[in-house]
Amino acid sequence: MPDQTAKFARFKALHAGPGAFVIPNPWDASSARLLASLGFEALANT
């Protein structure tokens, strides 16, 4: 598992990539798995 610094660098890189950075906010574990399978690299939570 990457350390906190590596996680930060990866998340920051998502913001610098081409195009819009879209981060969905799933309501439950099932929708989170679905969104991850659709290719979203990050998911929000509340």
N, C-alpha and C positions, 0 to 999 in steps of 0.2 A: 504494500500500500504506500502511495507517495506521501511524503511529509507535507506539512501545511504550506511551506514555501512553494513546493512544486504544484500543489493544488491551486494556489493563488496565481502562479504564473500561467497555468493552463486556462483558468477562468478569465484572466486579463487578456490573454491572446484571443479569446472568443470575441471580445469587444473590438479588437483591432483588425479582425478579418474583413474580407470583402463582403459587401452587402449588409443587410440588416441583421442584427443579433436579436432573435426571438427566443424568449424564455417562457414557456408555458407554466402554469400553476395548477398541477393536477389536484383533484379532490381526494383521491384515495390511492392505495397501492396498485390496484388494477389499472387505473388510468395512467399512473406513472409508468408502469411497465409498457403499456401501449405506446405512450409518447416516446419512451426510450427506444422501442423497437422501430418507430417511424424515423429515427435518426436524430432526435434532439439531443444535443451534447450536454445540456444543463437543464435542470428543472428547478423551479422556485418552490418555496413552501411558506406558509404563514404561521 
